[in-house]
Amino acid sequence: HAAATIFRVDVRETTTTTTASRDSSPDRSAADGRPSLQQRNRSSVVFSSRVVASRSIMQGTQSATTVLLASGGDGAGTSRRDLLGASSARGSGGSLRDFEMHLHPSVSCRMLSPIADRTSSGDAASTSTAASAEDVDHPMEAEPTEDAVVRDVGNELYSWGKGDRTLHDESDDRILASSRGREPNAARATRVASRLESKSILAVATGPHHSACATSRGSLYVVGKNVRGCVDPNAEEGTVRSRPALLDCISHVRVVQVSCGYDHTAVISSNGSVLTWGSNVHGQLGHRSNGNHKLQSEDYQGPTNCRPTGMALGMGRRASSVACGTYYTLVLTQHMSLLACGIPSIAGHRDAASGKWGMPEEIPSLVGLPLVQMSAGDGHAAVVTAHGTAFVWGENRNGCCARDFPKTLSLPVPVKAPSSQGNSNAQSMLSDDVAISHVACGLEHSVFVTRGGNLLVCGANYQGQLCIDASKLKATSKVVSVEHPNNARFVSVEAGNGHTLVLDSVGDLWATDTNGLHCVLEGRSVLAIAAGGDCSCSAIASTPSGSKTLQRQFSVEMPEDTSSIVDSVDALLGEMESDGICKSDASREIAKKSEELLRHPSVMNLILNPRKLEAMFERILCSGDLASRQTIANSIERGIKLGLESLRGSRMMYPEAVRCLLSYIKFFDIRRDDEIVFDVRGEAIFLFCDTMLSIPFEGYRALHDFATNIYPRALFVKMLVRPLLLTLNACTKTTVDDNEVQHFSPSRQAIPVIVAVLSWLYAMGVEEGNLADPTDFYSDGVSDIDTEILFEDLCRMKKASPSEKSKNFYLCAHPFLLSPGCKRNLLQMESQVEMFKAMMGDVNFNTSMSQIKVDPFYHLEIERDHLVEQTLDRIKQSEPKEIRKRLRVSFKGEEGVDAGGVTKEASILKCNASLGVYLSYVGNYSLFLSYRTVFPAPLRRAIRYSFGIVVQ
């Protein structure tokens, strides 16, 4: 069965009735004869193919006043007249208006999306995985009232530029709006009259050969030259559509946004899917390739005149914006990730043999960045992060990528903004005068808008496209700042080949010419702008009585603001702590939002304040009963795995991309609750540590700077060190069954990678940053390991060659994890082994008596008055192997056998004589020093940590 998308067609009765009878009917609208709400309440829903639905209308087999048509598969590319048949459209009274999607008033839903069948790859709704099965039962918005549907005019459309790309019907208006025969960029901003005048415009776009606009009802109007099917794939190649016309082949979708490339077009539908059509020679449409995969990717070319088909964005991805470059397409998803397809200089190389040619994929070096805006130029592209950093890549013509060389940037690089004149925010890292909020890319220039309202420009300026007089500056590879002429603030920018449009906070529109920047629409409350090609421009302005925002008249899914997920979790936690709410429902919602937060690293990177994350996590640990906490823990584990899996293959080198890794660590602290089962097999922690250890050097440096600057001393240990130590203790845990068989933890395989990450944190926090004490890294789980096992590990490490040490893991190679007691036991065992070896090496065989003579002690006979001098003289006269034996001391003139007490007394006297300290034993194990000379604090700490001796 072909995939189906549902539309409504109003069917009126063919019998002729008088106006009086029609108006008197309670079920008929007196305004225009449209079905009233009572009739819609009695409407039945018919799910059928296009043929069956047409037959139902023609034969009158349906008793309902209205019928829902199901059009999919091949029907998705037909016109609205084809859906009903020519005879039906002429004589049956079928209403061929804009297919308004009406909802039953009793349905309390907020979302509206097509019903998709994933078995068909030819239909736009089926190829896009954005409309998943979970959308079916979501609530929808209430239907607009009759008056709201009738009043469609809420703004004004202006269009000007060269050729047939302007959105005008009349030739006179087109001539006024054209710059043909005059100075470039000198066209006049002319209001669009006639056909589009009665429409409220929602989005507008223009390109080198065509322009398009979407109405508030979701219809798309196109105009221009049909190059490789970019205007209408059903029209002939090269035909010119001189007047804006409704594009019938996508009338089954509600268009939210549109973008025009050189020979292709892309739109975003109301359900978040992306439809593209036109040329796919370079894979810019993002369609699955069906060509000769035996060719190399640089030789393979896709088809042209492709029909509107959904991009394969990936499971669960929905688009928030789309931008078409000359031969490539960029898609920004609702979770702040960027997908690219098209030419290799922008989208990267795709192997045709693997079937990935032309498929939209993430750019590895941009993975994890919280992207909020993008722009597609001719040969270069740019993106902006939520923290105000801009990245550019592609062809660096005339320094449009804000640097002199190289000529082509294969990887996105940050824009080097001029020095800040303000104070940098500790959280955002950038002040408003250099933090970028919007960007536009042209043919050979780039324009950035800062949060402070100024412009940062670079690239070519031959036609004044940098908002600077062309006679003063021809080109620049360094970013130059441009202020508003009237001391206002710029808010957004669009760029064409050699011109730029800039919108300010007042609503005035500014354009460029060879003299620089000048105002073209003043006092018109401009809402949206578009620029492209050679001097093509469009703008949407509000009418004096209209709304100051762009409004639609159809339902779309309203995704939650990703930046407010943490606040939503806090609100739900507050509700759980209060009475009168179902705690199980709240816990499930918290679990859902926690998983959504963790599975998207870009969203995680929005959290710059570690205290906010720490406070949320502490509340989660104390929320609800055990079942609720376990549900949340399972979602956290699942979210961590999915989020870290999405980072595989990425090149995380920028600070804004790697910050999420430090945030992930805190969630392993959930092991503090002994009743919760979390990551039993160690898959999540292994995946996390493996990701940490695989980032490049630039990423480590960025993590180091972020951790030392953002995390205070208290949070460094609490949020970064302790969760990993808890996980390490769980991995080293062993159990003994009734048969005295020892069983190791299933997560034991993660010990080496956990220790490697802890080593990096130790070097950062103790050796360099003074953010932690050595005692903060003592692991109870490692210290509790049997001393014999640790000693065997120590012996293997000492015997290993340098190459073996680099390949194998030795726990004793990381002594910062061992407590002083554990180190003392290891040293004692090592000393006993060395004593035994020395003793066995000094075995003598007495042939006369046929006995083996063994002397296991190193005898030291000294006088009390000359302890130090005689001890040193005796050591000088001894062989090294003798010194390794166990010490036995005897004082001259004093008889007795040394059982340990004499040696202890001699050691105390030697320390008192040589170091000027007084040593005394308390109990059997504690050794205290009372210093007569001053011990520096570092030396006292070194003695305590190394030997377990407390200096008082």
SENUTI-432024 format. One record per residue (C-alpha): residue in one letter; x, y, z. Coordinates in steps of 0.25 Angstrom, whole numbers, padded with zeros to 4 digits, always signed. Layout:
// SENUTI-432024
AXYZ/...
This chain:
// SENUTI-432024
H+0000+0000+0000/A+0006+0013-0004/A+0008+0023+0007/A-0003+0033+0010/T-0004+0047+0014/I-0018+0053+0018/F-0025+0065+0013/R-0039+0071+0013/V-0047+0074+0001/D-0060+0081+0003/V-0071+0075-0005/R-0084+0083-0007/E-0097+0078-0013/T-0099+0080-0028/T-0113+0083-0027/T-0116+0098-0029/T-0122+0105-0017/T-0127+0119-0015/T-0119+0129-0006/A-0130+0131+0003/S-0131+0116+0006/R-0116+0114+0007/D-0115+0126+0017/S-0127+0121+0025/S-0120+0107+0027/P-0114+0106+0041/D-0103+0097+0036/R-0099+0106+0025/S-0090+0118+0027/A-0097+0131+0023/A-0084+0138+0019/D-0078+0129+0007/G-0086+0116+0007/R-0075+0109+0014/P-0079+0097+0023/S-0081+0101+0037/L-0076+0095+0050/Q-0088+0086+0051/Q-0086+0080+0038/R-0071+0077+0041/N-0076+0071+0054/R-0084+0061+0046/S-0072+0058+0036/S-0067+0044+0034/V-0053+0041+0031/V-0049+0033+0019/F-0035+0026+0018/S-0033+0022+0004/S-0025+0023-0008/R-0026+0034-0018/V-0034+0026-0028/V-0044+0021-0017/A-0046+0035-0011/S-0049+0041-0025/R-0059+0030-0028/S-0066+0032-0015/I-0067+0047-0019/M-0072+0044-0033/Q-0082+0033-0030/G-0087+0040-0017/T-0085+0028-0008/Q-0081+0036+0004/S-0092+0042+0012/A-0084+0051+0019/T-0083+0066+0016/T-0068+0066+0015/V-0058+0055+0011/L-0043+0054+0015/L-0035+0049+0003/A-0023+0041+0005/S-0012+0044-0005/G+0001+0037-0005/G+0012+0030-0013/D+0010+0035-0028/G-0002+0044-0024/A+0008+0052-0016/G+0013+0058-0029/T+0000+0061-0036/S-0008+0074-0036/R-0020+0077-0028/R-0028+0076-0041/D-0023+0062-0043/L-0027+0057-0029/L-0042+0059-0032/G-0041+0057-0047/A-0044+0068-0058/S-0059+0065-0059/S-0061+0065-0043/A-0054+0078-0043/R-0063+0085-0053/G-0076+0079-0050/S-0077+0072-0036/G-0076+0085-0028/G-0063+0080-0021/S-0056+0092-0014/L-0042+0093-0019/R-0038+0104-0009/D-0025+0102-0001/F-0028+0089+0005/E-0030+0095+0019/M-0028+0084+0030/H-0040+0085+0039/L-0041+0078+0052/H-0053+0073+0060/P-0055+0084+0071/S-0055+0073+0082/V-0041+0068+0078/S-0031+0075+0088/C-0018+0073+0080/R-0007+0082+0078/M+0000+0076+0066/L-0003+0073+0052/S+0005+0064+0043/P+0003+0055+0031/I+0001+0040+0033/A+0013+0034+0028/D+0016+0020+0023/R+0031+0017+0023/T+0030+0006+0013/S+0030+0016+0002/S+0042+0023-0002/G+0036+0032-0013/D+0027+0040-0004/A+0032+0052+0003/A+0025+0048+0016/S+0030+0034+0016/T+0044+0037+0013/S+0045+0047+0024/T+0046+0040+0037/A+0042+0053+0044/A+0027+0049+0045/S+0028+0037+0053/A+0017+0028+0059/E+0017+0035+0072/D+0011+0047+0066/V-0002+0041+0063/D-0008+0042+0077/H-0002+0056+0081/P-0012+0067+0084/M-0015+0077+0073/E-0018+0092+0073/A-0032+0097+0072/E-0037+0100+0058/P-0036+0115+0055/T-0050+0122+0054/E-0057+0125+0041/D-0053+0140+0042/A-0039+0136+0045/V-0038+0128+0032/V-0045+0138+0024/R-0036+0150+0028/D-0023+0146+0021/V-0017+0159+0019/G-0007+0163+0030/N+0005+0168+0024/E+0011+0174+0011/L+0021+0168+0002/Y+0032+0176-0005/S+0041+0170-0016/W+0051+0176-0026/G+0063+0172-0034/K+0067+0167-0047/G+0060+0159-0058/D+0048+0151-0055/R+0051+0147-0041/T+0042+0158-0034/L+0029+0154-0029/H+0021+0163-0037/D+0009+0160-0046/E+0008+0173-0054/S+0019+0177-0064/D+0019+0191-0059/D+0022+0187-0045/R+0033+0178-0050/I+0040+0189-0058/L+0040+0198-0046/A+0046+0187-0037/S+0056+0184-0047/S+0070+0189-0048/R+0072+0186-0062/G+0080+0196-0070/R+0083+0204-0057/E+0094+0204-0047/P+0095+0190-0040/N+0087+0190-0026/A+0079+0202-0030/A+0066+0195-0032/R+0054+0201-0025/A+0047+0194-0014/T+0033+0192-0020/R+0021+0186-0012/V+0015+0174-0019/A+0001+0176-0024/S-0010+0167-0030/R-0009+0152-0028/L-0001+0152-0015/E-0006+0165-0010/S-0018+0157-0003/K-0009+0147+0003/S-0002+0148+0017/I+0012+0143+0014/L+0019+0134+0024/A+0033+0132+0018/V+0040+0137+0005/A+0053+0133-0002/T+0060+0137-0015/G+0072+0131-0023/P+0080+0133-0035/H+0068+0128-0045/H+0055+0128-0036/S+0048+0133-0024/A+0037+0127-0015/C+0028+0131-0004/A+0020+0123+0006/T+0006+0128+0011/S+0001+0127+0025/R-0008+0116+0020/G+0004+0108+0016/S+0003+0109+0001/L+0015+0112-0008/Y+0016+0122-0019/V+0028+0121-0029/V+0033+0130-0040/G+0045+0130-0049/K+0053+0122-0059/N+0051+0107-0058/V+0066+0102-0058/R+0067+0087-0056/G+0053+0087-0050/C+0056+0097-0038/V+0043+0104-0041/D+0034+0093-0045/P+0039+0079-0048/N+0027+0076-0056/A+0030+0088-0066/E+0039+0088-0077/E+0054+0092-0076/G+0057+0107-0077/T+0042+0111-0077/V+0040+0125-0070/R+0029+0126-0060/S+0027+0142-0060/R+0016+0142-0050/P+0016+0136-0036/A+0008+0123-0038/L+0003+0113-0027/L+0012+0100-0028/D+0002+0089-0029/C+0012+0077-0027/I+0014+0080-0012/S+0000+0085-0009/H-0002+0073+0000/V+0008+0079+0011/R+0008+0092+0019/V+0020+0100+0016/V+0027+0107+0028/Q+0040+0112+0021/V+0046+0112+0007/S+0060+0114+0002/C+0065+0115-0013/G+0078+0110-0018/Y+0084+0111-0032/D+0076+0100-0038/H+0068+0094-0026/T+0058+0098-0016/A+0055+0093-0001/V+0044+0095+0008/I+0041+0091+0022/S+0027+0085+0025/S+0018+0087+0037/N+0023+0074+0043/G+0038+0077+0042/S+0041+0069+0029/V+0049+0075+0018/L+0045+0074+0003/T+0054+0077-0008/W+0053+0077-0023/G+0061+0081-0035/S+0075+0077-0039/N+0082+0067-0031/V+0095+0066-0039/H+0103+0069-0027/G+0094+0062-0017/Q+0089+0075-0012/L+0075+0070-0011/G+0078+0059+0000/H+0071+0048-0007/R+0075+0034-0007/S+0083+0031-0020/N+0079+0020-0030/G+0090+0022-0040/N+0103+0014-0044/H+0110+0013-0030/K+0122+0007-0037/L+0126+0021-0041/Q+0135+0029-0031/S+0128+0040-0023/E+0135+0050-0031/D+0130+0045-0044/Y+0116+0041-0040/Q+0105+0051-0043/G+0091+0051-0039/P+0078+0053-0048/T+0071+0066-0051/N+0057+0071-0050/C+0054+0063-0038/R+0041+0063-0032/P+0038+0068-0018/T+0043+0057-0008/G+0046+0057+0006/M+0061+0058+0011/A+0065+0046+0019/L+0069+0054+0032/G+0070+0042+0041/M+0061+0035+0052/G+0055+0046+0061/R+0061+0058+0054/R+0052+0070+0051/A+0057+0082+0043/S+0056+0096+0049/S+0062+0103+0037/V+0068+0100+0023/A+0077+0108+0014/C+0081+0105+0000/G+0095+0109-0006/T+0098+0109-0020/Y+0100+0094-0021/Y+0098+0089-0006/T+0087+0089+0005/L+0089+0092+0020/V+0078+0087+0030/L+0078+0092+0044/T+0070+0082+0053/Q+0062+0085+0065/H+0073+0079+0074/M+0083+0089+0069/S+0091+0080+0060/L+0094+0083+0045/L+0093+0073+0033/A+0099+0076+0020/C+0098+0070+0006/G+0104+0074-0007/I+0118+0078-0012/P+0130+0072-0004/S+0136+0086-0001/I+0123+0088+0008/A+0117+0075+0012/G+0130+0066+0011/H+0133+0054+0002/R+0122+0044+0001/D+0126+0030-0005/A+0116+0026-0016/A+0119+0011-0015/S+0114+0011+0000/G+0101+0017-0004/K+0104+0030+0005/W+0105+0039-0007/G+0096+0051-0006/M+0091+0047+0007/P+0090+0058+0018/E+0100+0056+0029/E+0107+0064+0040/I+0120+0070+0039/P+0129+0064+0049/S+0136+0076+0054/L+0122+0083+0057/V+0116+0071+0064/G+0113+0075+0078/L+0112+0090+0076/P+0099+0097+0080/L+0096+0103+0066/V+0085+0113+0065/Q+0087+0120+0052/M+0093+0117+0038/S+0095+0123+0025/A+0098+0117+0011/G+0106+0125+0001/D+0111+0122-0013/G+0124+0114-0009/H+0125+0116+0006/A+0116+0114+0018/A+0115+0119+0032/V+0108+0115+0045/V+0106+0122+0059/T+0106+0116+0072/A+0097+0119+0084/H+0109+0125+0091/G+0112+0135+0080/T+0123+0128+0072/A+0123+0127+0057/F+0129+0116+0049/V+0132+0117+0034/W+0137+0108+0023/G+0138+0106+0008/E+0144+0114-0003/N+0151+0126+0003/R+0150+0136-0008/N+0155+0150-0005/G+0156+0146+0010/C+0141+0144+0011/C+0145+0133+0022/A+0152+0144+0030/R+0166+0140+0027/D+0176+0141+0016/F+0179+0126+0014/P+0177+0115+0011/K+0168+0117-0002/T+0159+0106+0002/L+0155+0102+0017/S+0151+0088+0017/L+0148+0088+0032/P+0139+0099+0039/V+0148+0109+0047/P+0144+0120+0057/V+0143+0134+0052/K+0154+0143+0058/A+0146+0154+0063/P+0153+0168+0067/S+0157+0170+0081/S+0145+0172+0091/Q+0143+0186+0096/G+0134+0181+0107/N+0135+0171+0119/S+0134+0156+0115/N+0123+0149+0122/A+0128+0137+0131/Q+0117+0128+0125/S+0116+0132+0111/M+0131+0135+0109/L+0128+0146+0099/S+0124+0160+0101/D+0112+0166+0093/D+0121+0174+0084/V+0128+0162+0078/A+0117+0151+0081/I+0110+0148+0068/S+0095+0145+0067/H+0093+0145+0052/V+0101+0143+0039/A+0099+0144+0024/C+0108+0138+0013/G+0109+0144-0001/L+0117+0141-0014/E+0130+0146-0008/H+0126+0153+0005/S+0121+0150+0019/V+0113+0159+0028/F+0112+0156+0043/V+0102+0163+0053/T+0107+0164+0067/R+0098+0164+0080/G+0101+0178+0082/G+0095+0182+0069/N+0107+0185+0060/L+0112+0178+0047/L+0125+0170+0045/V+0129+0169+0031/C+0139+0162+0022/G+0142+0158+0008/A+0140+0166-0005/N+0134+0180-0006/Y+0134+0183-0021/Q+0119+0187-0020/G+0119+0192-0006/Q+0113+0179-0001/L+0121+0180+0012/C+0112+0193+0015/I+0125+0201+0013/D+0128+0211+0002/A+0134+0203-0010/S+0144+0214-0012/K+0149+0213+0002/L+0151+0198+0002/K+0152+0187-0009/A+0153+0175+0000/T+0158+0170+0013/S+0161+0157+0020/K+0161+0163+0034/V+0147+0165+0041/V+0143+0180+0040/S+0133+0186+0049/V+0121+0195+0044/E+0112+0203+0052/H+0098+0207+0050/P+0097+0220+0043/N+0086+0225+0052/N+0091+0218+0065/A+0081+0208+0065/R+0083+0192+0066/F+0084+0183+0054/V+0077+0170+0057/S+0078+0161+0044/V+0084+0161+0030/E+0083+0154+0017/A+0093+0154+0005/G+0093+0152-0010/N+0104+0151-0020/G+0108+0166-0019/H+0098+0172-0009/T+0093+0171+0005/L+0080+0174+0012/V+0081+0178+0027/L+0069+0179+0037/D+0070+0188+0049/S+0062+0187+0062/V+0053+0199+0058/G+0048+0190+0046/D+0055+0199+0035/L+0061+0191+0024/W+0075+0195+0019/A+0082+0191+0006/T+0096+0193+0000/D+0101+0200-0013/T+0114+0205-0017/N+0113+0216-0007/G+0111+0207+0005/L+0098+0206+0013/H+0085+0213+0010/C+0071+0211+0015/V+0061+0206+0005/L+0048+0203+0014/E+0046+0213+0026/G+0035+0212+0036/R+0029+0200+0029/S+0031+0190+0041/V+0039+0180+0033/L+0037+0166+0038/A+0046+0157+0029/I+0056+0159+0018/A+0062+0151+0007/A+0074+0153-0003/G+0080+0145-0014/G+0086+0144-0028/D+0089+0157-0035/C+0082+0168-0027/S+0069+0160-0024/C+0062+0165-0011/S+0049+0162-0004/A+0043+0167+0009/I+0031+0164+0017/A+0026+0177+0025/S+0014+0178+0034/T+0002+0186+0030/P-0002+0198+0040/S-0013+0190+0045/G-0006+0176+0044/S+0001+0168+0054/K+0016+0171+0057/T+0019+0156+0056/L+0018+0146+0045/Q+0006+0137+0047/R+0001+0124+0041/Q-0013+0119+0040/F-0010+0104+0041/S-0006+0095+0052/V+0009+0091+0053/E+0016+0083+0064/M+0021+0092+0074/P+0034+0086+0079/E+0039+0090+0093/D+0050+0100+0094/T+0063+0092+0096/S+0069+0102+0104/S+0058+0101+0115/I+0059+0086+0117/V+0066+0088+0131/D+0056+0098+0135/S+0045+0088+0131/V+0051+0077+0140/D+0052+0087+0151/A+0038+0091+0150/L+0034+0076+0150/L+0042+0073+0162/G+0035+0084+0169/E+0022+0078+0166/M+0026+0065+0171/E+0030+0071+0184/S+0016+0077+0185/D+0003+0070+0188/G-0008+0068+0179/I-0001+0062+0167/C+0002+0048+0161/K+0016+0046+0165/S+0017+0034+0155/D+0013+0043+0143/A+0023+0054+0148/S+0034+0044+0149/R+0032+0038+0135/E+0032+0052+0130/I+0045+0055+0137/A+0051+0042+0132/K+0046+0046+0117/K+0052+0060+0118/S+0065+0055+0125/E+0067+0045+0114/E+0064+0056+0103/L+0075+0065+0110/L+0085+0054+0110/R+0083+0049+0096/H+0087+0062+0090/P+0101+0067+0093/S+0098+0080+0086/V+0087+0083+0096/M+0096+0078+0107/N+0106+0089+0103/L+0096+0100+0106/I+0098+0097+0121/L+0109+0106+0125/N+0107+0108+0139/P+0111+0095+0146/R+0104+0099+0159/K+0090+0099+0152/L+0093+0084+0147/E+0098+0080+0161/A+0085+0086+0167/M+0076+0079+0158/F+0083+0065+0159/E+0082+0066+0175/R+0067+0068+0174/I+0066+0056+0165/L+0073+0047+0175/C+0063+0051+0185/S+0050+0051+0177/G+0039+0041+0179/D+0040+0026+0183/L+0050+0015+0178/A+0042+0012+0166/S+0042+0026+0161/R+0056+0028+0164/Q+0059+0015+0156/T+0051+0020+0145/I+0059+0032+0144/A+0072+0025+0145/N+0068+0016+0134/S+0065+0028+0125/I+0078+0035+0129/E+0086+0022+0125/R+0079+0021+0112/G+0081+0036+0109/I+0096+0035+0112/K+0098+0024+0103/L+0090+0030+0091/G+0097+0043+0093/L+0111+0038+0093/E+0108+0029+0081/S+0104+0041+0074/L+0118+0046+0076/R+0125+0034+0070/G+0133+0039+0058/S+0133+0053+0061/R+0145+0062+0063/M+0142+0070+0076/M+0152+0081+0076/Y+0145+0094+0080/P+0142+0098+0094/E+0127+0099+0092/A+0126+0084+0086/V+0134+0077+0098/R+0127+0084+0110/C+0116+0073+0110/L+0126+0063+0113/L+0129+0069+0127/S+0114+0070+0129/Y+0112+0055+0126/I+0121+0051+0138/K+0112+0057+0148/F+0101+0047+0144/F+0109+0035+0148/D+0108+0040+0163/I+0095+0033+0163/R+0102+0021+0168/R+0102+0028+0182/D+0088+0023+0183/D+0091+0008+0187/E+0077+0004+0184/I+0077+0008+0169/V+0083-0001+0159/F+0091+0007+0148/D+0100+0003+0137/V+0102-0011+0142/R+0111-0016+0130/G+0119-0003+0130/E+0115+0000+0115/A+0111+0015+0118/I+0124+0018+0126/F+0133+0011+0116/L+0126+0018+0105/F+0128+0031+0112/C+0143+0029+0115/D+0146+0024+0101/T+0140+0037+0096/M+0148+0045+0105/L+0161+0038+0101/S+0158+0039+0086/I+0157+0054+0085/P+0168+0062+0079/F+0179+0070+0086/E+0171+0083+0083/G+0159+0077+0090/Y+0167+0073+0103/R+0173+0087+0103/A+0158+0093+0102/L+0153+0084+0113/H+0165+0088+0122/D+0162+0102+0120/F+0147+0100+0123/A+0149+0092+0135/T+0159+0101+0142/N+0152+0114+0139/I+0137+0109+0141/Y+0138+0099+0152/P+0142+0104+0166/R+0150+0095+0175/A+0138+0090+0182/L+0130+0086+0170/F+0143+0080+0163/V+0143+0069+0173/K+0128+0067+0175/M+0124+0067+0160/L+0136+0062+0153/V+0145+0053+0162/R+0135+0047+0172/P+0126+0041+0161/L+0137+0034+0154/L+0143+0029+0167/L+0129+0023+0171/T+0128+0016+0157/L+0143+0011+0159/N+0139+0005+0172/A+0127-0002+0166/C+0136-0008+0155/T+0146-0013+0165/K+0136-0019+0174/T+0137-0035+0176/T+0127-0045+0182/V+0130-0059+0188/D+0119-0069+0187/D+0116-0081+0196/N+0127-0089+0189/E+0137-0078+0192/V+0138-0075+0177/Q+0142-0061+0175/H+0133-0053+0164/F+0137-0040+0158/S+0128-0029+0154/P+0123-0029+0140/S+0128-0015+0138/R+0142-0019+0141/Q+0146-0017+0126/A+0144-0001+0128/I+0155+0000+0139/P+0166+0004+0130/V+0159+0015+0123/I+0153+0020+0136/V+0167+0021+0142/A+0172+0028+0129/V+0162+0039+0131/L+0165+0040+0146/S+0179+0042+0142/W+0176+0054+0133/L+0167+0060+0144/Y+0178+0058+0154/A+0189+0065+0146/M+0179+0076+0144/G+0174+0077+0158/V+0186+0074+0167/E+0198+0076+0159/E+0194+0089+0151/G+0181+0095+0155/N+0181+0093+0170/L+0167+0089+0169/A+0168+0077+0178/D+0176+0070+0188/P+0183+0056+0186/T+0174+0050+0197/D+0162+0054+0188/F+0167+0043+0178/Y+0168+0031+0187/S+0160+0020+0183/D+0154+0011+0193/G+0151+0000+0183/V+0166+0000+0178/S+0172+0001+0192/D+0163-0011+0197/I+0169-0020+0186/D+0177-0032+0192/T+0191-0027+0194/E+0196-0040+0187/I+0189-0036+0175/L+0194-0022+0175/F+0208-0027+0177/E+0207-0037+0165/D+0203-0025+0157/L+0215-0017+0162/C+0224-0028+0159/R+0219-0029+0145/M+0220-0015+0143/K+0235-0014+0147/K+0238-0026+0138/A+0231-0020+0126/S+0239-0014+0115/P+0235+0001+0110/S+0227-0005+0099/E+0219-0014+0107/K+0216-0003+0117/S+0210+0005+0106/K+0201-0007+0102/N+0197-0013+0115/F+0190-0007+0127/Y+0196-0007+0141/L+0188-0002+0153/C+0201+0001+0161/A+0205+0010+0150/H+0195+0020+0156/P+0199+0021+0171/F+0190+0034+0173/L+0179+0024+0174/L+0185+0016+0186/S+0183+0021+0200/P+0195+0022+0209/G+0192+0009+0216/C+0191+0002+0203/K+0205+0007+0199/R+0211+0004+0212/N+0206-0011+0211/L+0212-0011+0197/L+0225-0006+0201/Q+0226-0015+0213/M+0223-0027+0204/E+0233-0023+0194/S+0243-0021+0205/Q+0241-0035+0210/V+0242-0041+0196/E+0255-0033+0194/M+0260-0038+0208/F+0257-0052+0204/K+0264-0051+0191/A+0277-0045+0198/M+0276-0056+0208/M+0275-0067+0198/G+0287-0061+0190/D+0296-0062+0202/V+0294-0077+0205/N+0307-0084+0208/F+0309-0099+0208/N+0319-0104+0219/T+0325-0116+0213/S+0332-0120+0225/M+0319-0121+0233/S+0310-0124+0221/Q+0301-0112+0225/I+0295-0100+0218/K+0298-0088+0225/V+0288-0076+0224/D+0290-0063+0230/P+0276-0055+0228/F+0280-0043+0236/Y+0289-0030+0233/H+0296-0029+0247/L+0299-0015+0251/E+0307-0013+0264/I+0309+0001+0269/E+0311+0010+0281/R+0300+0019+0287/D+0309+0031+0287/H+0313+0029+0272/L+0300+0024+0266/V+0300+0032+0253/E+0315+0031+0250/Q+0317+0016+0253/T+0305+0013+0245/L+0310+0021+0232/D+0323+0014+0234/R+0317+0000+0234/I+0309+0003+0222/K+0321+0008+0214/Q+0328-0005+0217/S+0316-0014+0213/E+0312-0020+0200/P+0299-0016+0194/K+0293-0030+0195/E+0296-0030+0210/I+0288-0017+0212/R+0276-0023+0206/K+0275-0033+0218/R+0266-0031+0230/L+0273-0021+0240/R+0277-0026+0254/V+0284-0016+0263/S+0292-0018+0276/F+0298-0008+0285/K+0312-0010+0289/G+0313-0014+0304/E+0299-0018+0305/E+0295-0032+0304/G+0282-0037+0298/V+0275-0042+0285/D+0269-0032+0276/A+0254-0037+0274/G+0250-0024+0268/G+0250-0014+0280/V+0265-0011+0279/T+0264-0008+0264/K+0252+0001+0267/E+0260+0009+0278/A+0272+0010+0269/S+0264+0017+0258/I+0257+0027+0267/L+0271+0031+0273/K+0276+0032+0259/C+0265+0041+0255/N+0266+0049+0268/A+0281+0051+0266/S+0281+0054+0251/L+0268+0062+0248/G+0266+0068+0261/V+0252+0062+0263/Y+0246+0054+0274/L+0238+0041+0269/S+0229+0034+0278/Y+0219+0022+0276/V+0205+0022+0280/G+0199+0009+0280/N+0205-0001+0270/Y+0204+0006+0257/S+0203+0021+0258/L+0216+0029+0258/F+0217+0044+0262/L+0228+0054+0260/S+0230+0066+0269/Y+0239+0075+0261/R+0250+0083+0268/T+0254+0090+0255/V+0243+0096+0246/F+0237+0087+0236/P+0231+0094+0223/A+0217+0091+0221/P+0220+0084+0207/L+0230+0075+0214/R+0220+0071+0225/R+0210+0068+0215/A+0220+0059+0207/I+0224+0052+0219/R+0209+0049+0223/Y+0205+0045+0209/S+0217+0036+0206/F+0220+0029+0219/G+0207+0031+0227/I+0215+0039+0238/V+0208+0051+0244/V+0217+0062+0247/Q+0213+0071+0259/
